Amino acid sequence: MSYLLRVQLPDRPGSLGALALALGSVGADIISLDVVERTTGMAVDDLVVEMSPGSLPDTLITAAEKLEGVRVDSIRPYADMLDTHRELELIDQVAMASTDRIQVVVDGAPRVLRVGWATVIALGPNGAYRVAASSGAPESRPAEVPWLPLKRPAMLDGEADWVPELWKDMATSLAAAPLGAKEMALVLGRPGGPEFRPSEVARLGYLAGIIGTILL
């Protein structure tokens, strides 16, 4: 079984090695690592780890947080294994698609950006409507999107009045970026968190910006 851990740890030599040893002590192997963000003295990393069947994921948290300065922000099951160059692969898939390019975007975005679901929302003459959604996106959709048109990528308030109750019930963290036009946006949902970090929002913006030029 594979899990995705988001971990905060001291940004100093030896920290990652100590974490690898701690996770190894409970039978976990680190399969891949992405640096999400670095601040003064601290790093936030996404680690994909593999555990033997029957192992409890809580043991990962316990092992990691025994280390000084280490905190596990979140842990969730992870289906994809080695997925390097994710952004480039998605851009290539969108460029090569002859039809349903927006559907290709929302189908690939959750894996690339490590979220629960993705949807594209646009403004039309009759208000907001859903253009496309990934398989994990909830059926409920917002009747209004007061933040559209969107000029730049942004974190969205998951407790705002426009957010559907189901999204709120699942404590969904939200981020969005303009996709090809200010009246259309790629929206990401991460049920149960963690909150999007500024570096993740920037990454979403870069990816949506590139894909947006393909869609035009």
C-alpha positions in Angstrom: 0.0 0.0 0.0 1.3 3.5 -0.9 0.7 6.7 1.0 1.4 10.3 0.3 2.8 12.2 3.3 3.2 15.9 3.5 5.9 16.6 6.0 7.4 19.7 7.6 11.0 19.2 8.7 14.1 21.3 9.5 15.9 22.4 6.3 19.3 21.2 7.3 21.7 18.5 6.3 20.8 15.1 7.6 17.1 15.8 8.3 15.8 13.8 5.3 18.1 11.0 6.0 16.9 10.8 9.6 13.3 10.8 8.4 14.1 8.0 5.9 15.6 5.9 8.7 12.6 6.6 11.0 10.1 5.6 8.4 12.2 2.5 7.5 12.0 1.4 11.1 8.3 0.9 10.7 8.7 -0.9 7.4 8.1 2.0 5.0 10.2 2.7 1.9 10.3 6.2 0.3 9.5 5.8 -3.4 9.6 9.5 -4.4 9.9 13.0 -3.0 8.8 16.4 -4.1 9.9 19.6 -2.4 6.7 21.6 -2.0 8.1 24.7 -0.3 11.2 26.0 1.5 11.2 28.8 4.0 13.8 30.0 6.5 15.0 26.9 8.3 12.1 24.7 7.3 11.1 22.6 4.3 7.8 21.1 3.3 8.1 17.8 1.3 5.6 15.4 -0.3 6.8 11.8 0.2 5.3 8.8 -1.5 6.0 5.8 0.7 5.2 2.1 0.3 4.2 -0.1 3.2 3.6 -3.8 3.4 0.0 -5.0 3.4 -1.7 -4.8 6.8 0.6 -2.1 8.1 -1.1 0.8 9.8 -0.5 4.3 8.3 -0.7 5.8 11.8 2.7 4.2 12.5 4.2 6.6 9.8 3.0 9.6 11.7 4.3 8.3 15.0 7.7 7.4 13.6 8.1 10.7 11.8 7.0 13.0 14.6 9.4 11.3 17.1 12.1 13.4 15.3 12.7 16.8 16.6 11.1 19.5 14.5 9.2 17.1 12.2 5.5 17.4 11.7 3.2 15.4 9.4 0.7 17.8 7.8 -1.4 15.1 6.1 -1.4 11.4 5.0 -3.6 9.8 2.4 -3.6 6.7 0.2 -1.7 7.2 -3.1 -2.5 5.2 -6.2 0.2 6.5 -8.6 3.8 5.3 -8.1 6.6 6.8 -10.1 5.2 10.0 -11.7 8.1 12.2 -12.5 7.7 14.9 -15.2 4.0 15.0 -14.5 3.4 18.6 -15.7 5.2 18.0 -19.0 3.3 14.8 -19.6 0.0 16.5 -19.1 0.9 19.4 -21.3 1.9 17.0 -24.0 -1.4 15.0 -23.6 -3.5 18.2 -23.9 -1.5 19.3 -27.0 -1.9 16.0 -28.7 -5.6 15.6 -28.0 -7.8 16.3 -31.0 -11.0 16.6 -28.9 -12.1 17.1 -25.3 -8.9 18.9 -24.4 -10.5 20.4 -21.2 -11.5 16.9 -20.1 -7.9 15.8 -20.5 -6.9 18.7 -18.3 -9.3 17.8 -15.4 -8.6 14.1 -15.7 -4.8 14.6 -15.4 -4.7 17.5 -12.9 -5.4 15.5 -9.7 -2.4 13.2 -10.4 -0.1 16.0 -11.4 -1.0 18.4 -8.6 -1.8 15.8 -6.0 -5.3 16.8 -5.2 -8.6 15.0 -4.8 -10.4 16.4 -7.8 -10.4 19.0 -10.5 -13.1 20.9 -12.4 -13.3 23.7 -14.9 -15.9 26.4 -14.2 -16.8 29.2 -16.6 -19.1 32.2 -16.8 -21.8 32.4 -19.5 -24.8 34.5 -20.3 -26.9 32.6 -17.7 -24.2 32.6 -15.0 -21.7 30.0 -13.8 -21.6 26.5 -15.3 -19.3 23.5 -15.1 -17.4 22.8 -18.3 -15.7 19.5 -17.3 -14.8 17.6 -14.1 -12.6 14.7 -13.1 -14.0 11.4 -11.9 -13.5 12.3 -8.3 -15.3 15.7 -8.4 -18.5 15.9 -6.4 -21.8 16.2 -8.3 -22.8 19.3 -6.4 -21.6 22.5 -8.0 -21.7 26.1 -7.1 -24.6 28.2 -8.3 -22.5 31.3 -8.2 -18.8 32.0 -8.4 -18.3 35.6 -7.3 -14.5 35.3 -7.7 -14.8 34.9 -11.5 -13.5 36.4 -13.7 -10.1 35.5 -12.2 -6.9 37.5 -13.0 -4.4 35.3 -11.3 -4.1 31.9 -9.4 -5.5 32.1 -5.9 -6.5 30.1 -2.9 -10.3 30.2 -2.4 -12.1 30.4 0.9 -13.6 26.9 1.5 -16.2 28.3 3.9 -17.5 31.1 1.7 -21.2 31.4 1.0 -20.8 30.2 -2.6 -19.2 26.9 -1.7 -21.6 23.9 -1.9 -22.4 22.4 1.5 -21.0 19.0 0.5 -17.6 20.6 -0.2 -17.7 22.3 3.2 -18.7 19.1 5.0 -15.6 17.4 3.5 -13.4 20.3 4.7 -12.3 20.8 1.1 -9.3 23.1 0.5 -9.7 25.0 -2.8 -7.4 26.7 -5.3 -8.1 28.1 -8.8 -6.3 29.6 -11.8 -7.5 31.2 -15.0 -7.6 28.7 -17.9 -7.3 30.3 -21.3 -9.6 33.2 -20.4 -10.5 35.2 -17.3 -14.1 33.9 -17.5 -12.9 30.3 -17.2 -10.9 28.7 -14.3 -9.4 25.4 -13.3 -10.5 24.6 -9.8 -8.7 22.1 -7.6 -10.3 20.5 -4.5 -8.4 18.7 -1.7 -11.0 17.1 0.6 -9.7 17.0 4.2 -6.8 19.3 3.3 -4.0 20.2 3.8 -4.4 23.8 2.8 -2.7 24.9 -0.4 0.6 26.5 0.0 1.6 29.6 -2.0 4.2 27.5 -3.9 1.4 25.1 -4.9 -0.9 27.9 -6.1 2.0 29.3 -8.1 2.6 25.9 -9.7 -1.1 25.6 -10.5 -0.9 29.1 -12.2 2.1 28.2 -14.3 0.6 24.9 -15.5 -2.8 26.5 -16.2 -1.2 29.4 -18.0 0.7 27.0 -20.4 -2.3 24.8 -21.0 -4.4 27.9 -21.5 -2.3 29.0 -24.4 -2.9 25.5 -26.0 -6.6 25.8 -25.6 -6.9 29.2 -27.2 
